[in-house]
Amino acid sequence: MPQDTDPQIAAIAEEATAWRRHLHANPELSFDEVQTSDFVAEKLASWGIAVTRGIAGTGLVGTLQGKRQGSNAGRAIGLRADMDALPILEETGVPYASTKPGVMHACGHDGHTAMLLGAARYLSETRDFEGTVHFIFQPAEEKGGGGRVMVEEGLFQRFPCDAVYGIHNGSNVPKGQFIITRGTTNAAADTVTLKVRGLGGHAARPHQALDPVLVASHIVVALQSVVSRRVDPLDSAVLSLCSIHGGSACNVIPEEVVIEGTVRTLRPETRDAMQRLLTEVATATATAHGASVEILYERGYPPVVNSDGPVERAQLAAAKLAGEERVVKNSPPTMGGEDFSYMALAVPGCFIRLGQAEEGKPNFSTHHPRYNFNDAILPMGIAFWSSLVEQELAPAE
């Protein structure tokens, strides 16, 4: 079983660091990962891994057969990495910073891709397993649900898997610590758009207008009571209104103001309640001020729910690699959304967080303009993926 200190793993991790930094310097947004997809496909093919492209546009799958033959030769597992970047102006100041202004790898998908490439390189050299591993490189996790599109386009019909696994870096989790838990690990992620309509007019004569800026402000404040006063304190829900736009001049009352935000929940019942309560409160508040509001509530990614079997096997592989004390088995879910959820709905799955935070070093959350993936965890990630494959696809005794 490979260790992160194994010379072969260390050599591959050094290469993977260069790949990661190349990807970081050349980020691409959701469904536009053309150069990234080309880069990944070229690497996989150069190691003798069969490559299938064009799944969900820029998505691809690398397929590798083990050299061992036995009763488990028909088994297969999938390992998934996401490839897309975010529309954020980078402020890291690193030498390999984004060359595309306004686009950056602010969530670590460059690291996820490099990590899985490293495992593919190692396993292509050793092939010390029986059965099949599918390396799934997915587009558009940040926006567009590339995981959903891959599943809808027949990912698991074309590449049958007994289980599927994914890893996300934990920006606030200690370096080298694994979080692998049963059940719900990530929240459902919905979006809401509220178009508040009033009556435009001159700012000096507000009594002759109906100010949607004021109405929108009351709606924002009123909606904060939904979670604090209408949701069970022992339940979990988040309502964040992150964008508000209206007007074009300081002396003109606009006709419309648009509010945009996100709703995160863990349970289907809470998800339904949040949609209903948000609609009721926003509509009543607008009506009370003589205005109207149009509400567009879009259901996004469902929660990520880990299956017991893959969780137990991932925990075992992580414990053998890093030690039991570095495997957290009972951690609360994160309210972040993840479209790995669609894969875990189609096939028994396990979504894992691998910590990257180091004491005494700057630590920025994902989606922050100064966030940067920690290359120091690449050896551990490569070793974990490789160990998991060799464990899951070991010859039957």
C-alpha positions, 0 to 999 in steps of 0.5 A: 500500500503506497504511503505519501512518503514513498519515493515513487509517490514523492516523485509523482507529487513533485510533478503534480505540483507543476501540473497544479500550478500550470492549471492554476495559471490557466483557469477556465470557467464552467463548461469552458475547460477546453485547455484543461480537458486537453491537458488532462487527456494528454497526460492520461493517454501518455500513460496508456490510459484509455480516454473517453472525451466529450461527456458533458462537453469538456468532461472526460473519463480515463479507464485503467484495467488492473494487471491481476486477474481473479474473481474480482476482475468484474468490479469497478470504482470511479474516482472524481475530480472537478476542473473548473475555476471561478469568476474572481479576480485573484489576489494571491500574488504567487508567481503562478497566479492566474493569467486571466484577469477575473478568473481564478482557481479559488476553490482548489479544483486545480489541486483536485485535478492534479491529485487525481492525475497523480494517482492515475500516473502511479496506478498506470505504473503499478497496476497492482489491482484487479478490475477497473478504475475510472478516473472521472474529470468533471466540468462545471461544479461551480455553476451548471451542475456538470456532475448532473449532466455527466450522469444524465449523459449516461456516465454510469451506463457507459462506465459502470461503477460499484462505488464512486468517490470524490475528494475536496480540500478542507481549507479550514481542516488541519493538514493531512486530516481526513473527514469521512462521515456517514449520511449527509455531508453537504447541503442542498444549494438553491438560488433565489431571485426577487424582482421588486417593482415599484414606481419610478420617479424624481428623487426630490419627489418620493411621494409621487413614486413608489421606491423599490429600493426601500421596499427591497431593503425591508424585504432583506431585513424581513427575510432574516427572520425566516431562519432565526424565527421560523426554522427549528433551532436544532435544524439547519438552514442558511439564507444569504442574500448576496446581491442587490441591484437597482437604479442608475443615478443618485437622483432617480428612483428606479422602477425595479430592484433585483435581489439574488441569494442562496438557500442551503438546507440539509433535509427535504422538509426544511428545503420545502419550508424555506421556499414556502416561507421565503415566498410568503414573507417577501410577498407580504412585505412587498404588498404592505408597501404597495409594491409587488415582487416576482420570485424565482426560486430554483432548486439546485444541487441536492444534498450529498449523502454518503453511503455506508459501504463506501464510507467504511472502506474509505475510512479504512484506507485513510486510517491505514495511510494516515493513522486512525487519529487523523480520520474524523468519522463524526463531523457535522455537515458543511452547508456548502453545496456539491454536485457530486451529489448527483453521482452519489444518487446514481451509485453508492458514493463517498465524498471526502474532505482532506485538510490543508490548513497549516498552523502559523500560515495564512489560511483563506477560505475557498472562494476568497481572492487570496485562497490557494490550494496547498501543494503540500497535501498532494502526496497524501491525496495521491497516496490515498487514491492509490491505496483506495484503488488497491484496497477496493480492487484487491484480489479475492483471498 
